[in-house]
Amino acid sequence: MSIAGVYWLSDKIPAEFYGKAARLQLAENALTVQPLN
């Protein structure tokens, strides 16, 4: 996953988000992931 050249490989994505809807955000050069409810 990549946003503006900052990327995560699949092994960096927390396991609790696999197979679920999530919001990915780039803030201050750091990617964050949050669940969608």
Secondary structure, DSSP 8 states (H G I E B T S, - for coil): -EETTEE--GGGS-GGGTTS-EEEEEETTEEEEEE--
